[in-house]
Amino acid sequence: MLRKNYKILYQKIEDVKKVKKELRKQNELLAKANKELEQFSFLVSHDLQEPLRSISVFLSNLKKKYSNSLDEKAHQYIDFSINGAIRLKEIINVFFEMSSIDQINPKNYIEIDLSQMIEEIKLLNNEKINAQTSEIHVTQNATFYSHYILLSQCLSNLIDNAIKYKKPKEKAIIDLVLDKVEDHYLLKVSDNGIGIDAAYYEKIFQPFQRISTKKHQGYGVGLTIVKKIIDKLNGKIYLKSTVNEGTTFFIELNNTK
């Protein structure tokens, strides 16, 4: 009986070893496939830039050189083609940006001075973020560590989003508040903009899901990139909003040094 039980136990152990070995093999293949996919995305994004640039340049030169020979319809077709090439280039840039996020090591954490980070964001984006378009207030109630580049890009996108969707003829008022809450940090980014209907809370984090009016240009990917960054940092993001009053994004970050 003991010998029989031993054989059964031995066989189960061997079966488990085989399963573990197969899982390791599959994980290695998956990691290799993901790496190849990242490299492919990078190359595609990079290599498509030059042909699109050439298309835009040649079409612009065609319109300029033969302007007097073309009728209104021909000018319209050329404009449509140029705008299409520009839009495609911007979409490729988005995929390039998202691919770049995948290649960043999220564990390189440093101590973050939130006020300094915001000042650097304002300096790098002074055409969009200035005294005429916005006021940004920062309250940091805790010392925290995070990945500087990823978090900076995340906040830059949220600030850009707040300015883009501000109320007409009003300055965007943006408040960033960082607190320590139990075992994590909570970063709140609030604005006084046009707000978001609750029905779209999940949709806005999906790619190419711009839900505003046509006067707001863009492809609805800023918040997709924000979500991708927070996921990369093993955090959480959610929001509360009131239409015509404003939006608050809540970002939970791990207490990691």
C-alpha positions in Angstrom: 0.0 0.0 0.0 2.8 2.4 1.0 4.7 1.5 -2.2 1.6 2.2 -4.3 1.0 5.5 -2.6 4.6 6.4 -3.1 4.4 5.7 -6.8 1.3 7.8 -7.1 2.9 10.7 -5.2 6.1 10.3 -7.3 4.1 10.4 -10.5 2.2 13.6 -9.4 5.5 15.3 -8.5 6.8 14.4 -12.0 3.7 15.7 -13.6 4.0 19.0 -11.7 7.6 19.2 -12.9 6.6 18.7 -16.5 3.9 21.3 -16.2 6.3 23.8 -14.7 8.9 23.1 -17.4 6.3 23.6 -20.1 5.1 26.9 -18.4 8.7 28.2 -18.3 9.1 27.3 -22.0 5.8 29.1 -22.9 6.8 32.2 -20.8 10.1 32.4 -22.6 8.4 32.2 -25.9 5.9 34.8 -24.9 8.6 37.1 -23.6 10.5 36.7 -26.9 7.3 37.4 -28.9 6.6 40.5 -26.9 10.1 41.8 -27.4 9.9 41.2 -31.2 6.5 42.9 -31.3 8.0 45.9 -29.5 10.9 46.1 -31.9 8.5 45.7 -34.9 6.3 48.5 -33.6 9.3 50.8 -33.1 10.6 50.1 -36.6 7.2 50.5 -38.3 6.6 53.8 -36.5 10.1 55.1 -37.3 10.2 53.9 -41.0 6.8 55.2 -41.9 7.7 58.8 -40.9 9.9 59.6 -43.9 7.4 58.4 -46.7 4.6 60.4 -45.1 6.8 63.4 -44.9 7.7 63.0 -48.6 4.0 62.7 -49.5 3.1 65.9 -47.7 6.0 67.8 -49.2 5.4 66.6 -52.8 1.7 67.4 -52.5 2.4 70.9 -51.1 4.9 71.5 -54.0 2.4 70.3 -56.5 -0.3 72.7 -55.2 2.2 75.6 -55.2 3.7 75.0 -58.6 0.5 74.3 -60.5 -1.8 76.5 -58.4 -3.1 78.5 -61.4 -3.7 75.3 -63.5 -5.8 73.5 -61.0 -9.5 74.0 -60.4 -11.1 74.3 -57.0 -11.9 70.6 -56.8 -8.3 69.7 -57.5 -7.1 72.0 -54.7 -9.6 70.4 -52.4 -8.4 66.9 -53.2 -4.8 68.0 -52.6 -5.8 69.5 -49.2 -7.6 66.4 -48.2 -4.6 64.3 -49.1 -2.1 66.5 -47.2 -4.4 66.5 -44.1 -4.7 62.8 -44.3 -1.0 62.3 -44.4 -0.6 64.7 -41.4 -3.3 62.8 -39.4 -1.6 59.5 -40.2 1.7 60.8 -39.1 0.2 61.9 -35.8 -1.4 58.5 -35.3 2.0 56.8 -36.0 3.6 59.2 -33.4 1.0 57.9 -30.9 1.9 54.3 -31.5 5.6 55.2 -31.3 5.0 56.9 -28.0 3.1 53.9 -26.6 5.8 51.5 -27.8 8.4 53.7 -26.1 6.5 53.4 -22.8 6.8 49.6 -23.1 10.5 49.7 -23.3 11.0 51.8 -20.2 12.1 50.1 -17.0 9.4 51.1 -14.5 11.5 50.3 -11.4 14.0 53.2 -11.7 12.3 55.2 -8.9 13.6 58.4 -7.4 12.3 60.9 -4.9 9.9 63.3 -6.7 9.5 67.0 -6.0 6.0 67.5 -7.5 6.4 71.3 -7.8 9.7 71.1 -9.5 8.3 68.5 -11.9 5.4 70.7 -12.8 7.7 73.7 -13.4 9.7 71.6 -15.8 6.5 70.4 -17.6 5.5 74.1 -18.0 8.9 75.0 -19.3 8.9 72.2 -21.9 5.3 73.0 -23.0 5.3 76.8 -22.7 3.3 77.2 -26.0 0.4 75.4 -24.4 0.9 76.0 -20.7 1.2 79.7 -19.9 -0.4 82.4 -17.8 -3.0 83.1 -20.4 -4.3 79.6 -20.7 -3.9 78.2 -17.2 -3.1 78.4 -13.5 -1.5 75.3 -11.9 -1.4 74.9 -8.1 0.6 72.1 -6.4 0.2 70.7 -2.9 2.5 68.0 -1.8 1.8 66.6 1.6 4.1 63.6 1.5 7.5 62.5 0.3 7.2 59.9 -2.4 9.2 58.0 -5.0 8.2 57.2 -8.5 9.6 56.9 -12.1 10.3 60.5 -13.0 9.9 60.2 -16.8 6.8 58.1 -16.8 5.0 60.2 -14.1 6.1 63.5 -15.8 4.6 62.3 -19.1 1.4 61.2 -17.4 0.9 64.6 -15.7 1.9 66.5 -18.8 -0.9 64.7 -20.7 -3.4 65.4 -17.9 -2.5 69.1 -17.8 -2.7 69.3 -21.6 -6.1 67.6 -21.5 -7.4 70.1 -18.9 -6.3 73.0 -21.1 -7.7 71.5 -24.2 -11.1 71.0 -22.7 -11.4 74.1 -20.6 -14.5 76.3 -20.8 -14.5 78.9 -23.6 -13.0 82.2 -22.7 -12.0 80.9 -19.2 -8.6 80.1 -17.8 -8.0 76.4 -16.9 -7.5 76.2 -13.1 -5.6 72.9 -12.4 -5.0 71.7 -8.8 -2.6 68.8 -8.0 -2.7 67.4 -4.5 -0.6 64.5 -3.3 -1.4 62.7 0.0 -0.3 59.6 1.8 -3.3 57.3 2.2 -2.8 54.1 4.2 -0.4 52.0 2.1 -0.3 54.1 -1.0 -0.1 57.7 -2.3 -3.1 59.4 -3.8 -2.5 62.1 -6.4 -5.5 64.2 -7.4 -5.5 66.2 -10.6 -8.5 68.5 -10.7 -9.7 71.1 -13.3 -12.6 73.5 -13.8 -13.3 72.4 -17.4 -16.3 71.3 -19.4 -16.5 68.0 -17.5 -17.2 64.4 -18.6 -20.5 62.6 -18.5 -20.4 59.5 -16.3 -21.4 57.3 -19.2 -17.9 57.9 -20.7 -15.7 57.3 -17.7 -14.4 54.0 -19.0 -14.5 54.9 -22.7 -12.1 57.9 -22.4 -9.2 55.5 -21.5 -9.7 53.5 -24.7 -7.6 54.6 -27.8 -9.1 56.9 -30.3 -12.2 57.6 -28.3 -12.4 61.4 -28.3 -16.0 62.2 -27.1 -15.9 66.0 -27.3 -17.1 68.3 -30.1 -15.3 68.8 -33.4 -13.7 72.0 -32.3 -11.3 70.0 -30.1 -8.6 68.6 -32.3 -6.8 65.4 -31.5 -7.3 61.6 -31.6 -8.4 60.8 -28.1 -5.2 59.0 -27.1 -3.8 61.3 -24.3 -5.8 59.5 -21.6 -5.0 56.1 -23.1 -1.3 56.9 -22.7 -2.0 58.1 -19.1 -3.7 54.8 -18.3 -0.9 52.8 -19.9 1.7 54.7 -17.8 -0.2 54.1 -14.5 -0.6 50.4 -15.3 3.1 50.3 -16.0 3.7 51.8 -12.5 1.3 49.2 -11.0 -1.0 51.9 -10.0 -4.7 52.8 -10.5 -6.5 55.7 -12.1 -10.2 56.7 -12.0 -12.2 59.9 -12.1 -15.1 61.9 -10.9 -16.6 64.6 -13.0 -19.6 67.0 -13.3 -20.5 68.3 -16.7 -19.8 72.1 -17.0 -18.0 72.1 -13.6 -14.9 70.1 -14.0 -13.1 66.8 -13.6 -10.8 65.2 -10.9 -8.5 62.3 -11.8 -7.4 60.1 -8.9 -4.1 58.3 -9.2 -3.1 55.7 -6.7 0.6 55.0 -6.6 2.4 52.3 -4.7 4.4 53.2 -1.6 7.7 52.1 -3.3 11.2 53.5 -2.8 
